[in-house]
Amino acid sequence: TDRELTSLVYSGLTRPDADGQFLPTLASEYKVSDDGTIYTFTLRDNATFHDGTPVTAEDIVFTVRMVQDPAVKSPRRAQWEGVSVTAIDQNHVEFTLKQPYAAFISNTHLGILPKHLWQDVTAEEFPYSNLNLHPVGSGPYKIRSVKLGEGGLVERILFRSFNNFSLSKPYISEIVAVFFSNERDRLSALDRNDIDSAANLSEESATSLKEKNI
């Protein structure tokens, strides 16, 4: 669930299309050296974070180095081991691999963090930062509000389309994610039409809903 929601808020240099090809997103283009070890990306002139700050090569470098930091404990760390990253200038970033790796381009789907907001957060504080609950990314949607319930658990998140998304404004203007503590409550919400859809239901529940034409 976290992965799906963060893909709305954050965007990477590239993103996969329906055919599994990786297309430039924050980047306008990229080039690969003849020996397959150097990837050079050019950032789009209109790439900005939700707070209006431009996305720069330094943001890319910062994000990758945070992923590579063992103290951060990023699940993506293994994908970035042995990769060096350099900001050539504000709009160009270069990745150097120790050896050719054809699937490396899929790594560049990594969501980019705004350095100006995260740079003073220590690795140990990363999982607990308030920026996780109210994130600022450059993806197609920005978080408008978060409703917490008992024990500080998230009950509802309101997403609004980001008009300045680098690939154009999303067609869907608003998405609401609602969280339930159990499947029974989710099914009740579907019956009451409080929600439009639900995921990860048991086979028994899915069959029951199908019989009700839901």
C-alpha positions as CSV (number, residue, x, y, z in Angstrom):
1,T,0.0,0.0,0.0
2,D,2.8,2.4,0.9
3,R,4.5,1.7,-2.4
4,E,1.3,2.5,-4.4
5,L,0.6,5.7,-2.5
6,T,4.1,7.0,-2.7
7,S,4.1,6.5,-6.5
8,L,1.3,9.2,-6.6
9,V,3.3,11.7,-4.5
10,Y,6.9,11.1,-5.8
11,S,8.3,10.7,-9.3
12,G,11.6,9.6,-10.6
13,L,13.8,10.3,-13.5
14,T,11.8,7.7,-15.4
15,R,8.7,5.6,-15.0
16,P,7.4,2.4,-16.5
17,D,4.7,2.4,-19.1
18,A,2.2,-0.4,-19.8
19,D,4.7,-2.3,-21.8
20,G,7.4,-2.3,-19.1
21,Q,9.5,0.3,-21.0
22,F,11.0,3.1,-18.9
23,L,10.1,6.6,-20.2
24,P,11.7,9.9,-19.1
25,T,9.6,11.7,-16.4
26,L,11.7,14.2,-14.4
27,A,14.2,13.7,-17.1
28,S,13.7,15.0,-20.6
29,E,16.2,12.5,-22.0
30,Y,19.1,10.3,-21.1
31,K,22.2,8.9,-22.8
32,V,24.2,5.7,-22.2
33,S,27.9,5.4,-23.0
34,D,29.1,2.9,-25.6
35,D,30.4,0.6,-22.9
36,G,27.1,0.7,-20.9
37,T,28.6,2.0,-17.7
38,I,27.7,5.7,-17.7
39,Y,24.1,7.1,-17.8
40,T,23.7,10.8,-18.2
41,F,20.3,12.4,-17.6
42,T,19.0,15.8,-18.6
43,L,16.3,17.2,-16.3
44,R,13.2,18.9,-17.6
45,D,13.1,22.6,-17.3
46,N,9.6,22.5,-15.8
47,A,10.4,19.8,-13.2
48,T,9.3,21.1,-9.8
49,F,8.3,19.8,-6.3
50,H,4.9,20.4,-4.9
51,D,6.2,23.4,-2.9
52,G,7.3,25.1,-6.2
53,T,11.0,24.5,-5.8
54,P,12.8,23.3,-9.0
55,V,14.0,19.7,-9.1
56,T,17.8,19.8,-9.6
57,A,20.6,17.4,-10.0
58,E,21.5,17.9,-6.4
59,D,18.2,16.5,-5.4
60,I,18.9,13.3,-7.4
61,V,22.4,13.0,-5.8
62,F,21.0,13.5,-2.3
63,T,18.3,10.9,-2.8
64,V,20.6,8.2,-4.2
65,R,23.2,8.8,-1.4
66,M,20.5,8.5,1.2
67,V,19.4,5.2,-0.3
68,Q,23.0,4.0,-0.3
69,D,23.5,5.0,3.4
70,P,23.2,1.8,5.5
71,A,21.8,3.8,8.5
72,V,18.7,4.7,6.5
73,K,17.9,1.0,5.8
74,S,16.3,1.7,2.5
75,P,14.8,-1.5,0.8
76,R,16.3,-0.1,-2.5
77,R,19.9,0.0,-1.2
78,A,21.0,-3.3,-2.9
79,Q,20.0,-1.9,-6.3
80,W,22.3,1.1,-5.9
81,E,25.4,-0.6,-4.5
82,G,28.5,0.2,-6.5
83,V,26.8,3.1,-8.4
84,S,28.4,6.5,-8.1
85,V,26.3,9.6,-8.8
86,T,27.5,13.1,-9.8
87,A,25.8,16.4,-10.4
88,I,27.4,17.7,-13.6
89,D,25.4,21.0,-13.3
90,Q,22.0,21.9,-12.1
91,N,20.2,20.1,-14.9
92,H,22.5,17.2,-15.6
93,V,23.2,14.1,-13.4
94,E,25.5,11.2,-14.2
95,F,25.5,7.7,-12.9
96,T,28.6,5.5,-13.2
97,L,28.4,1.7,-12.9
98,K,31.3,-0.6,-12.2
99,Q,30.2,-2.8,-15.0
100,P,27.4,-2.8,-17.6
101,Y,23.9,-3.7,-16.2
102,A,21.1,-3.5,-18.7
103,A,18.4,-3.4,-16.1
104,F,19.9,-0.4,-14.4
105,I,17.4,2.0,-16.0
106,S,14.6,0.5,-13.9
107,N,16.5,1.8,-10.8
108,T,15.9,5.4,-12.0
109,H,12.2,5.0,-11.2
110,L,13.3,5.9,-7.6
111,G,11.1,8.7,-6.2
112,I,13.2,11.8,-5.7
113,L,13.3,13.7,-2.3
114,P,13.6,17.5,-2.1
115,K,17.1,18.0,-0.6
116,H,16.1,21.4,0.9
117,L,13.6,19.7,3.2
118,W,15.4,16.5,4.1
119,Q,19.0,17.5,4.3
120,D,18.9,18.3,8.0
121,V,17.1,15.0,8.9
122,T,19.6,12.5,10.2
123,A,19.5,8.9,9.0
124,E,18.2,7.7,12.3
125,E,15.4,10.2,12.1
126,F,14.3,9.3,8.6
127,P,11.6,6.8,9.5
128,Y,10.1,9.2,12.1
129,S,10.2,12.5,10.3
130,N,6.9,14.4,9.9
131,L,7.8,14.6,6.2
132,N,6.7,11.0,5.9
133,L,3.2,11.9,6.9
134,H,3.1,15.2,5.0
135,P,5.5,14.5,2.1
136,V,6.5,16.9,-0.6
137,G,7.4,15.2,-3.9
138,S,7.2,16.0,-7.6
139,G,4.7,13.3,-8.6
140,P,1.2,13.7,-10.2
141,Y,-0.6,14.1,-6.8
142,K,0.1,16.1,-3.7
143,I,-1.4,15.4,-0.3
144,R,-4.0,17.9,0.7
145,S,-4.9,16.5,4.1
146,V,-4.3,13.5,6.4
147,K,-6.9,12.3,9.0
148,L,-5.6,10.4,12.0
149,G,-7.6,8.1,14.2
150,E,-7.0,6.3,17.5
151,G,-3.3,5.7,18.3
152,G,-2.2,8.0,15.5
153,L,-3.1,5.6,12.7
154,V,-3.9,7.1,9.4
155,E,-7.7,6.8,8.5
156,R,-7.9,8.9,5.4
157,I,-5.6,10.7,2.9
158,L,-6.9,13.3,0.4
159,F,-4.8,13.6,-2.8
160,R,-5.2,16.5,-5.2
161,S,-3.8,16.6,-8.7
162,F,-0.5,18.5,-9.1
163,N,-1.1,20.9,-11.9
164,N,2.6,21.5,-12.6
165,F,3.4,17.8,-12.9
166,S,6.2,17.5,-15.4
167,L,4.2,15.2,-17.8
168,S,1.0,17.3,-17.7
169,K,-1.9,17.6,-15.2
170,P,-3.5,14.3,-14.2
171,Y,-7.0,13.7,-15.6
172,I,-8.4,12.6,-12.2
173,S,-8.4,15.7,-9.9
174,E,-9.0,14.1,-6.6
175,I,-8.3,10.7,-4.9
176,V,-9.2,9.7,-1.4
177,A,-7.5,6.7,0.3
178,V,-9.4,5.3,3.2
179,F,-7.9,2.8,5.6
180,F,-9.7,0.1,7.7
181,S,-8.5,-2.0,10.5
182,N,-10.2,-5.1,9.2
183,E,-12.0,-6.6,6.2
184,R,-15.4,-6.5,7.8
185,D,-15.3,-2.7,8.0
186,R,-14.1,-2.4,4.4
187,L,-17.0,-4.6,3.2
188,S,-19.5,-2.5,5.2
189,A,-18.1,0.7,3.6
190,L,-18.6,-0.8,0.1
191,D,-22.2,-1.8,1.0
192,R,-22.9,1.8,2.1
193,N,-21.2,3.2,-1.0
194,D,-18.8,5.1,1.3
195,I,-16.0,3.9,-0.9
196,D,-15.8,3.1,-4.6
197,S,-13.4,0.2,-4.5
198,A,-11.3,-2.0,-2.2
199,A,-8.3,-4.2,-2.7
200,N,-6.8,-7.3,-1.1
201,L,-10.1,-8.9,-0.2
202,S,-10.4,-12.6,0.6
203,E,-11.7,-14.9,-2.1
204,E,-14.9,-15.5,-0.1
205,S,-15.6,-11.8,0.3
206,A,-14.9,-11.1,-3.4
207,T,-17.3,-13.8,-4.4
208,S,-19.9,-12.4,-2.1
209,L,-19.5,-8.9,-3.6
210,K,-19.8,-10.3,-7.1
211,E,-23.1,-11.9,-6.2
212,K,-24.3,-8.4,-5.1
213,N,-23.1,-6.9,-8.4
214,I,-20.5,-4.8,-6.6
